[in-house]
Amino acid sequence: MGELRRPTDRVDVERGLDRVVAENRFTIAVVFPLVGAVLLLASAEDLLPAILAFNPYLVLTGVLVMRAPLIAGLLPLIRRRGALALGALTAYAYGIEWIGATTGFPYGDFHYDIPLGPMVFDTIPVGLPVFFLPLVLNSYLLCLLLLGDRARSALVRLPVVVAAVLAVDLVLDPAAVALGFWDYGGGVYYGVPLSNYAGWVLSATVATVLVDAAFDHDALVERVQGCPYMLDDLVSFVVLWGAVNAFYGAWIPVAVAALFAAGLLRLDRFDFAVWRGAAGRQSG
């Protein structure tokens, strides 16, 4: 038997990650979020032992697995310019979250009640970019596909992506507040104040500009059109947070999640026949 060859360069790593994600799409994008929803709800309802309830390392590990399709899809496109822009976006995410958690600007007064992995001075998660960046990147990629050639215009692309990011947060924040991840002290939208969404207009605008700077438009469009799993992280989002909101009877967020699902179906990003076949191969 020949000696196993370790990945020797970036191309090997990219190909290996691509293969793992492509062969495990159903597990990553459907099984993980369904199990995650059950565990989160069981934690919130005090049905799990203390060591498992909202275990921060389990939460962070599950999120990282669900992010794998997005990471594998974007990795071949990230060069120096992309790394610098995404680094700037990461720095912005930490900075604005720290300001928000300590001053109340721009999202409104809030604090984390449950640690999402290790925390910086018990205030914001160390893994914040893993939670923040995909909200924008998934929205951006979805809008590129839905807008087609119209996405070439920044005057069209920017407001549509910002609106999509706001829609993502219309789903995420009510579920997170219901679970007890963080707390605003009340708000008109399922415990979330309108100031949160005003703040997201600012953050989504900054993030969209930096994503524009990170990638060549044509190369990104070509990649997302040719990589069938690249929006699977958005599938995970719909499954996980749609389920949590449904459990708590938050039907407006469920309806918004359904709109994202409709967009994915329109783009043939969730081919049920292919996914059933994948599930069968994994269980065989």
LONU-33319 format. One line per field, with one value per residue: residue in one letter; x, z, y of N, C-alpha, C in turn. Coordinates in nm, 2 decimals, m for minus. Each point is the difference from the previous one (the first is absolute). Layout:
rest (A  ...)
n_xx (X  ...)
n_zz (Z  ...)
n_yy (Y  ...)
ca_xx (X  ...)
ca_zz (Z  ...)
ca_yy (Y  ...)
c_xx (X  ...)
c_zz (Z  ...)
c_yy (Y  ...)
This chain:
rest (M  G  E  L  R  R  P  T  D  R  V  D  V  E  R  G  L  D  R  V  V  A  E  N  R  F  T  I  A  V  V  F  P  L  V  G  A  V  L  L  L  A  S  A  E  D  L  L  P  A  I  L  A  F  N  P  Y  L  V  L  T  G  V  L  V  M  R  A  P  L  I  A  G  L  L  P  L  I  R  R  R  G  A  L  A  L  G  A  L  T  A  Y  A  Y  G  I  E  W  I  G  A  T  T  G  F  P  Y  G  D  F  H  Y  D  I  P  L  G  P  M  V  F  D  T  I  P  V  G  L  P  V  F  F  L  P  L  V  L  N  S  Y  L  L  C  L  L  L  L  G  D  R  A  R  S  A  L  V  R  L  P  V  V  V  A  A  V  L  A  V  D  L  V  L  D  P  A  A  V  A  L  G  F  W  D  Y  G  G  G  V  Y  Y  G  V  P  L  S  N  Y  A  G  W  V  L  S  A  T  V  A  T  V  L  V  D  A  A  F  D  H  D  A  L  V  E  R  V  Q  G  C  P  Y  M  L  D  D  L  V  S  F  V  V  L  W  G  A  V  N  A  F  Y  G  A  W  I  P  V  A  V  A  A  L  F  A  A  G  L  L  R  L  D  R  F  D  F  A  V  W  R  G  A  A  G  R  Q  S  G)
n_xx (0.09  m0.03  0.10  m0.08  m0.05  0.07  m0.10  0.06  m0.11  m0.02  0.05  0.09  0.02  0.00  0.07  0.07  0.00  0.02  0.08  0.05  0.00  0.05  0.08  m0.01  m0.05  m0.06  0.11  0.08  m0.07  m0.03  0.08  0.11  m0.07  m0.05  0.11  0.06  m0.10  0.00  0.14  m0.01  m0.11  0.06  0.10  m0.07  m0.04  0.13  0.02  0.11  0.10  0.05  0.08  m0.12  m0.07  m0.02  0.05  0.08  0.07  m0.10  m0.04  0.12  0.02  m0.12  0.02  0.12  m0.06  m0.10  0.10  0.03  m0.13  m0.03  0.07  m0.04  m0.11  0.03  0.05  m0.04  m0.09  0.04  0.04  0.11  m0.06  m0.05  0.12  0.05  m0.09  0.01  0.13  m0.01  m0.07  0.09  0.10  m0.07  m0.02  0.13  0.04  m0.09  0.03  0.12  m0.01  m0.06  0.08  0.09  m0.06  m0.05  0.10  m0.05  0.01  0.03  m0.04  0.11  m0.01  0.11  m0.10  0.03  0.11  0.03  0.05  0.13  0.00  0.00  0.07  m0.05  0.04  0.10  m0.05  0.10  m0.10  m0.01  0.12  0.00  m0.05  0.09  0.12  m0.04  m0.04  0.12  0.09  m0.08  m0.03  0.13  0.03  m0.09  0.04  0.13  m0.05  m0.07  0.10  0.09  m0.02  m0.12  0.06  0.02  m0.12  0.10  m0.06  0.00  0.12  0.04  m0.11  0.02  0.13  0.00  m0.10  0.08  0.10  m0.07  m0.04  0.13  0.02  m0.10  0.07  0.13  m0.02  m0.13  0.06  0.10  m0.09  m0.08  0.12  0.01  0.04  m0.08  0.00  m0.11  m0.06  m0.04  m0.11  m0.04  0.12  m0.09  m0.01  0.00  0.08  m0.07  0.06  m0.03  m0.12  m0.02  0.05  m0.09  m0.08  0.05  m0.01  m0.12  m0.01  0.06  m0.07  m0.10  0.03  0.03  m0.11  m0.06  0.07  m0.05  m0.10  0.06  m0.08  0.06  0.11  m0.06  m0.05  0.11  0.06  m0.08  0.01  0.13  m0.02  m0.05  0.11  0.03  m0.13  0.07  0.09  m0.06  0.02  0.12  0.02  m0.06  0.07  0.11  0.01  m0.04  0.06  0.10  m0.01  m0.02  0.10  0.05  m0.06  0.12  m0.12  0.02  0.09  m0.09  m0.09  0.08  0.02  m0.13  0.02  0.10  m0.08  m0.10  0.08  0.03  m0.13  m0.03  0.11  m0.09  0.00  m0.12  0.07  m0.13  m0.01  0.08  m0.07  m0.11  0.05  0.04  m0.12  m0.05  0.09  m0.03  m0.12  0.04)
n_zz (0.00  m0.09  0.03  0.10  m0.09  0.08  0.02  m0.12  m0.05  m0.03  m0.12  0.07  0.08  m0.10  m0.06  0.11  0.03  m0.13  0.00  0.12  m0.04  m0.12  0.07  0.08  m0.11  m0.01  0.04  m0.08  m0.10  0.03  0.01  m0.03  m0.09  m0.04  0.00  m0.06  m0.08  m0.01  m0.01  m0.09  m0.06  0.00  m0.04  m0.09  m0.02  0.03  m0.12  0.00  0.02  0.11  m0.01  m0.05  0.09  m0.13  m0.01  0.04  0.03  0.04  0.05  0.04  0.05  0.05  0.04  0.04  0.04  0.04  0.04  0.01  m0.05  0.08  0.10  m0.02  m0.01  0.11  0.07  m0.11  0.05  0.12  m0.04  m0.03  m0.11  m0.03  0.03  m0.07  m0.10  0.00  0.01  m0.08  m0.06  0.02  m0.02  m0.10  m0.03  0.03  m0.07  m0.10  0.01  0.02  m0.09  m0.08  0.04  m0.02  m0.11  m0.07  m0.05  m0.12  0.07  0.10  0.12  0.01  0.04  m0.01  0.00  m0.12  0.04  m0.11  0.07  m0.01  0.11  m0.07  0.12  m0.03  m0.12  m0.09  m0.09  0.04  m0.02  0.04  m0.07  0.07  0.10  0.00  m0.04  0.04  0.10  m0.01  0.01  0.08  0.06  0.00  0.03  0.09  0.03  m0.01  0.05  0.09  0.01  m0.02  m0.12  0.06  0.04  m0.12  0.02  0.06  m0.09  m0.07  m0.01  0.03  m0.04  m0.10  0.00  0.02  m0.09  m0.08  0.03  m0.02  m0.11  m0.02  0.04  m0.09  m0.06  0.00  0.01  m0.05  m0.08  m0.02  0.00  m0.07  m0.06  0.00  m0.13  m0.04  0.06  m0.06  0.09  m0.11  m0.08  m0.10  m0.04  0.06  0.07  m0.13  0.04  m0.05  0.11  0.03  m0.06  0.07  0.10  m0.03  m0.03  0.11  0.08  m0.05  0.00  0.12  0.05  m0.06  0.05  0.12  m0.01  m0.05  0.10  0.07  m0.09  m0.11  m0.05  m0.11  0.07  0.08  m0.10  m0.07  0.11  0.04  m0.13  0.01  0.12  m0.02  0.09  m0.08  m0.02  0.02  0.03  m0.10  m0.06  0.06  m0.04  m0.11  0.00  0.05  m0.05  m0.11  0.04  0.05  m0.11  m0.07  0.07  m0.01  m0.11  m0.04  m0.04  0.04  0.10  0.04  m0.02  0.07  0.09  m0.01  0.01  0.10  0.06  m0.02  0.05  0.10  0.02  m0.01  0.08  0.03  0.11  m0.01  m0.08  0.03  m0.13  m0.03  0.08  m0.04  m0.12  0.04  0.05  m0.11  m0.07  0.08  m0.01  m0.13)
n_yy (m0.12  0.10  0.08  0.03  0.08  0.08  0.09  0.04  0.04  0.13  m0.03  m0.08  0.10  0.09  m0.09  m0.02  0.12  0.02  m0.10  0.04  0.13  m0.02  m0.08  0.11  0.04  m0.12  m0.07  0.08  0.00  m0.13  m0.11  0.06  0.07  m0.12  m0.07  0.10  0.00  m0.14  0.01  0.10  m0.06  m0.12  0.07  0.07  m0.12  0.01  m0.06  0.07  m0.09  0.06  m0.11  m0.04  0.05  0.05  m0.13  0.10  m0.11  m0.06  0.11  0.03  m0.13  0.00  0.12  m0.04  m0.11  0.07  0.07  m0.13  m0.01  0.10  m0.05  m0.12  0.07  0.07  m0.11  m0.06  0.09  m0.04  0.12  0.07  0.04  m0.12  m0.05  0.11  m0.01  m0.13  0.03  0.10  m0.09  m0.09  0.10  0.03  m0.13  m0.02  0.10  m0.02  m0.13  0.03  0.09  m0.09  m0.10  0.10  0.04  m0.11  0.05  m0.03  m0.12  0.08  0.03  m0.08  m0.12  m0.07  m0.09  m0.05  m0.05  0.06  m0.09  0.00  0.08  0.12  m0.01  m0.12  0.06  m0.04  m0.08  m0.08  m0.09  0.12  0.01  m0.12  0.08  0.10  m0.04  m0.12  0.07  0.07  m0.09  m0.06  0.11  0.03  m0.13  0.00  0.12  m0.04  m0.11  0.06  0.09  m0.10  0.05  0.01  m0.11  0.02  0.06  0.08  0.09  m0.11  m0.05  0.12  0.07  m0.08  0.00  0.14  0.01  m0.08  0.08  0.10  m0.06  m0.02  0.12  0.02  m0.10  0.04  0.13  m0.01  m0.09  0.08  0.10  m0.07  m0.04  0.13  0.00  0.09  0.11  0.06  m0.08  m0.07  m0.02  0.08  m0.05  m0.08  0.11  0.03  0.10  0.10  0.05  m0.12  0.02  0.11  m0.06  m0.10  0.11  0.06  m0.11  m0.02  0.13  0.02  m0.11  0.05  0.12  m0.06  m0.06  0.11  0.06  m0.11  0.01  m0.06  0.09  0.00  m0.01  0.09  0.07  m0.01  0.03  0.09  0.03  m0.03  0.06  m0.12  m0.02  0.10  m0.02  m0.11  0.09  0.05  m0.12  m0.01  0.12  m0.02  m0.11  0.04  0.12  m0.05  m0.11  0.08  0.09  m0.11  m0.05  0.12  m0.04  0.03  0.03  0.12  m0.03  m0.09  0.10  0.08  m0.10  m0.01  0.13  m0.01  m0.09  0.08  0.09  m0.08  m0.03  0.13  0.00  m0.10  0.07  m0.05  m0.09  m0.02  m0.03  0.10  0.08  m0.05  0.02  0.12  0.02  m0.06  0.08  0.10  m0.04  m0.01)
ca_xx (m0.09  0.08  0.00  m0.10  0.07  m0.06  m0.01  0.12  m0.01  m0.14  m0.09  m0.04  m0.10  m0.13  m0.06  m0.04  m0.12  m0.10  m0.05  m0.07  m0.13  m0.08  m0.05  m0.08  m0.09  m0.13  0.03  0.04  m0.10  m0.13  0.01  0.06  m0.09  m0.11  0.05  0.03  m0.13  m0.05  0.08  m0.02  m0.13  0.01  0.08  m0.08  m0.11  0.05  m0.01  0.13  0.09  0.06  0.12  m0.03  m0.09  0.07  0.15  0.06  0.09  m0.09  m0.06  0.10  0.03  m0.11  0.00  0.11  m0.03  m0.10  0.07  0.10  m0.02  0.04  0.14  0.05  m0.04  0.07  0.14  0.09  0.00  0.06  0.14  0.04  m0.10  m0.11  0.04  0.01  m0.14  m0.07  0.06  m0.06  m0.14  0.01  0.03  m0.12  m0.09  0.03  m0.01  m0.14  m0.07  0.05  m0.06  m0.14  m0.02  0.04  m0.06  m0.13  0.00  m0.12  m0.11  m0.08  0.06  m0.02  0.11  m0.01  m0.03  0.05  0.13  0.01  0.14  0.08  m0.04  0.10  m0.03  m0.14  m0.09  m0.04  0.06  0.12  m0.03  m0.10  0.00  m0.06  m0.15  m0.03  0.03  m0.09  m0.13  0.01  0.05  m0.11  m0.09  0.06  0.00  m0.14  m0.05  0.07  m0.07  m0.14  0.00  0.06  0.08  m0.02  0.09  0.13  m0.01  0.01  m0.12  m0.10  0.06  0.02  m0.12  m0.07  0.08  m0.03  m0.13  0.00  0.06  m0.11  m0.09  0.07  m0.01  m0.14  m0.01  0.09  m0.01  m0.11  0.03  0.11  m0.05  m0.09  0.08  0.08  0.14  0.02  m0.12  0.00  m0.09  m0.13  0.00  m0.14  0.00  0.04  0.10  0.11  m0.04  0.02  0.14  0.09  0.00  0.07  0.14  0.04  0.02  0.14  0.09  m0.01  0.06  0.15  0.04  m0.02  0.11  0.12  m0.01  0.03  0.15  0.07  m0.01  m0.03  m0.14  m0.02  0.05  m0.09  m0.13  0.03  0.02  m0.13  m0.08  0.06  0.02  m0.14  m0.03  0.06  m0.10  m0.06  0.00  m0.13  m0.10  0.01  m0.06  m0.14  m0.04  0.03  m0.07  m0.14  m0.05  0.00  m0.11  m0.13  m0.03  m0.05  m0.11  0.04  m0.04  0.06  0.13  m0.02  m0.04  0.12  0.08  m0.06  0.03  0.13  m0.02  m0.05  0.11  0.09  m0.07  0.00  0.13  0.04  0.11  m0.04  m0.06  m0.04  0.04  0.15  0.03  m0.05  0.10  0.12  m0.03  0.00  0.14  0.06  m0.05  0.03)
ca_zz (0.00  m0.01  0.11  m0.01  m0.02  0.07  m0.08  0.00  m0.04  0.01  m0.09  0.06  0.11  m0.07  m0.07  0.10  0.06  m0.10  0.00  0.12  0.01  m0.11  0.03  0.12  0.00  0.08  0.14  0.04  m0.02  0.05  0.12  0.11  0.05  0.07  0.14  0.07  0.05  0.11  0.12  0.06  0.06  0.12  0.10  0.05  0.07  0.12  m0.02  m0.01  0.11  0.00  m0.07  m0.14  m0.03  m0.05  0.01  m0.10  m0.09  m0.09  m0.09  m0.10  m0.10  m0.10  m0.09  m0.09  m0.10  m0.09  m0.08  m0.09  m0.14  m0.03  0.00  m0.12  m0.12  m0.02  0.02  m0.13  m0.05  0.10  m0.02  0.09  0.01  0.07  0.14  0.07  0.02  0.10  0.13  0.04  0.04  0.13  0.10  0.01  0.08  0.14  0.05  0.01  0.10  0.13  0.02  0.02  0.13  0.11  0.00  m0.05  m0.14  m0.07  0.00  0.12  0.12  0.01  0.05  m0.02  0.12  m0.02  m0.07  m0.13  0.00  0.09  m0.01  0.03  0.12  0.03  m0.06  m0.13  m0.03  m0.08  m0.13  m0.07  m0.14  m0.05  0.00  m0.07  m0.15  m0.09  m0.02  m0.11  m0.12  m0.05  m0.06  m0.12  m0.10  m0.04  m0.08  m0.13  m0.09  m0.03  m0.07  m0.13  m0.05  0.08  0.12  m0.04  0.04  0.14  0.05  0.02  0.09  0.14  0.08  0.00  0.10  0.14  0.03  0.03  0.13  0.10  0.00  0.08  0.14  0.04  0.04  0.10  0.13  0.09  0.05  0.09  0.12  0.06  0.06  0.11  m0.03  0.04  0.05  m0.02  0.10  m0.06  m0.13  m0.06  m0.10  0.07  0.10  m0.06  m0.03  m0.13  m0.01  m0.04  m0.15  m0.05  0.01  m0.11  m0.12  0.00  m0.01  m0.13  m0.10  0.01  m0.04  m0.15  m0.07  0.01  m0.09  m0.13  m0.01  0.02  m0.11  m0.13  m0.02  m0.10  0.06  0.10  m0.06  m0.06  0.10  0.07  m0.10  m0.03  0.13  0.04  0.14  0.05  0.08  0.10  0.14  0.01  0.03  0.14  0.07  m0.01  0.07  0.14  0.06  m0.03  0.10  0.13  0.00  m0.01  0.14  0.08  m0.06  m0.06  m0.14  m0.10  m0.04  m0.08  m0.13  m0.07  m0.03  m0.12  m0.12  m0.04  m0.06  m0.14  m0.09  m0.02  m0.09  m0.13  m0.06  0.00  0.10  0.09  m0.08  0.09  m0.06  0.02  0.15  0.04  m0.04  0.08  0.14  m0.02  m0.01  0.13  0.09  m0.06)
ca_yy (0.12  0.12  0.09  0.11  0.13  0.11  0.12  0.07  0.14  0.05  m0.07  m0.13  0.03  0.04  m0.11  m0.08  0.06  0.00  m0.14  m0.03  0.07  m0.05  m0.14  m0.01  0.12  m0.02  0.00  0.13  0.10  m0.04  m0.07  0.09  0.11  m0.06  m0.04  0.12  0.06  m0.08  0.02  0.13  0.01  m0.08  0.08  0.11  m0.05  m0.07  m0.14  m0.06  0.02  0.13  0.00  0.01  0.11  0.12  m0.01  0.10  m0.06  m0.07  0.10  0.06  m0.10  m0.01  0.11  m0.01  m0.10  0.06  0.10  m0.06  0.02  0.14  0.01  m0.08  0.07  0.13  m0.01  0.02  0.14  0.09  0.03  0.10  0.11  m0.05  m0.02  0.13  0.05  m0.08  0.03  0.13  m0.03  m0.07  0.10  0.08  m0.08  0.01  0.14  0.05  m0.09  0.04  0.13  m0.02  m0.07  0.08  0.14  0.00  0.05  0.05  m0.10  0.01  m0.07  m0.14  m0.08  m0.14  m0.07  m0.14  0.01  m0.07  m0.03  0.09  0.14  0.10  0.07  m0.03  0.10  m0.04  m0.13  m0.01  m0.05  0.09  0.00  m0.12  0.03  0.13  0.01  m0.08  0.07  0.09  m0.07  m0.08  0.10  0.06  m0.10  m0.03  0.11  m0.01  m0.10  0.04  0.13  m0.03  0.11  0.13  0.01  0.08  0.13  0.02  0.07  m0.10  m0.10  0.04  0.00  m0.13  m0.08  0.05  m0.05  m0.14  m0.02  0.04  m0.11  m0.11  0.03  m0.01  m0.14  m0.04  0.06  m0.05  m0.13  0.01  0.05  m0.10  m0.10  0.06  0.02  0.14  0.07  0.14  0.06  0.03  0.07  m0.02  m0.11  m0.12  0.03  0.07  0.14  0.04  0.06  m0.11  m0.01  0.12  m0.03  m0.09  0.07  0.04  m0.11  m0.07  0.09  m0.02  m0.13  m0.02  0.07  m0.08  m0.12  0.05  0.02  m0.12  m0.10  0.04  m0.02  m0.11  m0.12  m0.04  m0.05  m0.13  m0.10  m0.03  m0.07  m0.13  m0.08  m0.03  0.01  0.13  0.06  m0.10  0.06  0.07  m0.10  m0.03  0.11  m0.02  m0.12  0.02  0.11  m0.02  m0.10  0.06  0.10  m0.07  m0.05  0.10  0.07  0.12  m0.04  0.09  m0.05  m0.12  0.04  0.05  m0.11  m0.06  0.08  m0.04  m0.14  0.02  0.04  m0.11  m0.09  0.06  m0.01  m0.14  m0.02  m0.11  m0.10  m0.10  m0.13  m0.01  0.00  m0.13  m0.10  0.02  m0.06  m0.14  m0.05  0.01  m0.11  m0.13)
c_xx (0.09  m0.02  m0.10  0.08  m0.08  m0.02  0.12  m0.01  m0.15  m0.10  m0.05  m0.10  m0.13  m0.07  m0.05  m0.13  m0.12  m0.06  m0.08  m0.14  m0.10  m0.06  m0.08  m0.10  m0.12  0.03  0.03  m0.12  m0.14  0.01  0.05  m0.09  m0.12  0.04  0.03  m0.13  m0.05  0.08  m0.02  m0.13  0.00  0.08  m0.09  m0.12  0.05  m0.02  0.13  0.08  0.07  0.12  m0.03  m0.09  0.07  0.15  0.06  0.08  m0.08  m0.07  0.09  0.04  m0.11  m0.01  0.11  m0.03  m0.10  0.06  0.09  m0.03  0.03  0.15  0.06  m0.03  0.08  0.16  0.08  0.00  0.08  0.15  0.03  m0.10  m0.12  0.03  0.00  m0.14  m0.07  0.06  m0.06  m0.15  0.00  0.03  m0.13  m0.10  0.03  m0.02  m0.14  m0.07  0.05  m0.06  m0.15  m0.03  0.03  m0.06  m0.14  m0.01  0.07  m0.12  m0.10  0.06  m0.02  0.12  m0.02  m0.03  0.06  0.13  0.00  0.14  0.08  m0.04  0.12  m0.05  m0.15  m0.10  m0.05  0.07  0.13  m0.03  m0.10  0.00  m0.07  m0.15  m0.04  0.02  m0.09  m0.14  0.00  0.04  m0.11  m0.10  0.05  0.00  m0.14  m0.05  0.07  m0.07  m0.14  0.00  0.05  0.09  m0.02  0.09  0.13  m0.01  0.00  m0.13  m0.12  0.05  0.00  m0.13  m0.07  0.07  m0.03  m0.14  0.00  0.07  m0.10  m0.10  0.05  m0.01  m0.14  m0.03  0.08  m0.02  m0.11  0.03  0.11  m0.05  m0.09  0.08  0.08  0.14  0.04  m0.13  0.01  m0.08  m0.13  0.01  m0.13  0.00  0.05  0.12  0.12  m0.04  0.03  0.14  0.10  0.01  0.06  0.15  0.05  0.01  0.14  0.10  m0.01  0.05  0.15  0.04  m0.01  0.11  0.13  0.00  0.02  0.15  0.07  0.01  m0.02  m0.15  m0.02  0.05  m0.09  m0.13  0.03  0.01  m0.13  m0.10  0.04  0.02  m0.13  m0.03  0.03  m0.10  m0.07  0.00  m0.13  m0.11  0.00  m0.07  m0.15  m0.06  0.01  m0.09  m0.15  m0.06  m0.01  m0.12  m0.13  m0.03  m0.05  m0.11  0.03  m0.02  0.05  0.14  m0.01  m0.03  0.12  0.10  m0.05  0.02  0.14  0.00  m0.05  0.11  0.10  m0.06  0.00  0.13  0.05  0.12  m0.04  m0.07  m0.03  0.04  0.15  0.03  m0.05  0.10  0.13  m0.03  0.01  0.14  0.07  m0.04  0.02  0.13)
c_zz (0.00  0.13  m0.02  m0.01  0.07  m0.09  0.01  m0.04  0.01  m0.09  0.05  0.11  m0.06  m0.06  0.11  0.07  m0.09  0.00  0.12  0.00  m0.11  0.04  0.12  0.01  0.09  0.15  0.05  0.00  0.05  0.14  0.12  0.05  0.07  0.14  0.08  0.06  0.12  0.12  0.06  0.07  0.13  0.11  0.06  0.09  0.12  m0.01  m0.01  0.13  m0.01  m0.09  m0.15  m0.03  m0.04  0.01  m0.11  m0.10  m0.10  m0.09  m0.10  m0.10  m0.10  m0.10  m0.10  m0.10  m0.10  m0.09  m0.11  m0.14  m0.05  m0.01  m0.12  m0.13  m0.03  0.00  m0.13  m0.05  0.08  m0.03  0.10  0.02  0.08  0.15  0.08  0.02  0.10  0.13  0.05  0.04  0.13  0.11  0.02  0.09  0.15  0.06  0.02  0.11  0.14  0.03  0.04  0.14  0.12  0.00  m0.05  m0.14  m0.09  0.01  0.11  0.11  m0.01  0.07  m0.02  0.14  0.00  m0.08  m0.13  m0.02  0.10  m0.03  0.03  0.11  0.04  m0.06  m0.14  m0.04  m0.08  m0.14  m0.07  m0.15  m0.06  m0.01  m0.09  m0.15  m0.09  m0.02  m0.13  m0.13  m0.06  m0.07  m0.13  m0.12  m0.06  m0.09  m0.13  m0.09  m0.03  m0.09  m0.14  m0.05  0.07  0.12  m0.04  0.04  0.15  0.06  0.02  0.10  0.15  0.07  0.00  0.10  0.14  0.04  0.04  0.14  0.11  0.01  0.08  0.15  0.05  0.05  0.12  0.14  0.08  0.05  0.11  0.13  0.07  0.07  0.12  m0.03  0.04  0.03  m0.02  0.11  m0.05  m0.13  m0.07  m0.10  0.08  0.10  m0.06  m0.03  m0.15  m0.02  m0.05  m0.16  m0.06  0.01  m0.11  m0.13  m0.02  m0.02  m0.13  m0.11  0.00  m0.05  m0.15  m0.08  0.01  m0.07  m0.14  m0.03  0.00  m0.12  m0.13  m0.03  m0.10  0.05  0.11  m0.06  m0.07  0.11  0.06  m0.10  m0.02  0.12  0.06  0.15  0.07  0.09  0.10  0.14  0.01  0.01  0.15  0.08  0.00  0.08  0.15  0.06  m0.04  0.10  0.13  0.01  0.00  0.14  0.09  m0.06  m0.05  m0.16  m0.10  m0.04  m0.08  m0.15  m0.08  m0.03  m0.12  m0.13  m0.05  m0.06  m0.14  m0.10  m0.03  m0.10  m0.15  m0.07  m0.01  0.09  0.10  m0.08  0.08  m0.04  0.03  0.15  0.05  m0.04  0.08  0.14  m0.01  m0.01  0.13  0.10  m0.05  0.04)
c_yy (0.12  0.08  0.11  0.13  0.11  0.11  0.08  0.14  0.04  m0.07  m0.13  0.03  0.03  m0.12  m0.10  0.05  0.00  m0.14  m0.04  0.06  m0.06  m0.14  0.00  0.12  m0.02  0.01  0.14  0.10  m0.03  m0.06  0.09  0.11  m0.06  m0.04  0.12  0.07  m0.07  0.02  0.14  0.02  m0.08  0.07  0.11  m0.05  m0.09  m0.15  m0.07  0.01  0.13  0.00  0.01  0.12  0.12  m0.01  0.08  m0.06  m0.09  0.10  0.05  m0.11  m0.03  0.11  m0.01  m0.11  0.05  0.10  m0.06  0.02  0.14  0.01  m0.07  0.07  0.12  m0.01  0.01  0.14  0.09  0.01  0.12  0.11  m0.05  m0.02  0.13  0.05  m0.08  0.02  0.13  m0.02  m0.07  0.10  0.09  m0.08  0.00  0.14  0.04  m0.08  0.05  0.14  m0.02  m0.06  0.09  0.14  0.00  0.06  m0.10  m0.08  0.02  m0.08  m0.15  m0.06  m0.15  m0.07  m0.14  0.02  m0.09  m0.04  0.09  0.15  0.09  0.08  m0.02  0.09  m0.04  m0.13  0.01  m0.04  0.09  0.00  m0.12  0.02  0.12  m0.01  m0.08  0.07  0.09  m0.08  m0.09  0.09  0.05  m0.10  m0.03  0.12  0.00  m0.09  0.05  0.12  m0.02  0.12  0.13  0.01  0.07  0.14  0.01  0.06  m0.10  m0.10  0.04  0.00  m0.14  m0.09  0.04  m0.05  m0.15  m0.03  0.04  m0.12  m0.12  0.03  0.00  m0.14  m0.03  0.06  m0.04  m0.14  0.00  0.06  m0.10  m0.11  0.06  0.02  0.15  0.07  0.15  0.07  0.04  0.07  m0.04  m0.12  m0.12  0.03  0.07  0.14  0.04  0.06  m0.11  0.00  0.13  m0.02  m0.09  0.06  0.05  m0.11  m0.07  0.08  m0.01  m0.13  m0.03  0.07  m0.07  m0.13  0.03  0.01  m0.13  m0.09  0.07  m0.05  m0.12  m0.13  m0.06  m0.05  m0.14  m0.11  m0.04  m0.07  m0.14  m0.09  m0.03  0.01  0.13  0.07  m0.10  0.06  0.08  m0.10  m0.04  0.11  m0.01  m0.11  0.03  0.11  0.00  m0.09  0.06  0.10  m0.07  m0.06  0.11  0.08  0.13  m0.01  0.10  m0.04  m0.13  0.03  0.06  m0.11  m0.08  0.07  m0.04  m0.14  0.01  0.05  m0.11  m0.10  0.05  m0.01  m0.14  m0.03  m0.11  m0.10  m0.12  m0.14  m0.03  m0.03  m0.14  m0.11  0.01  m0.06  m0.15  m0.06  0.01  m0.11  m0.14  m0.06)
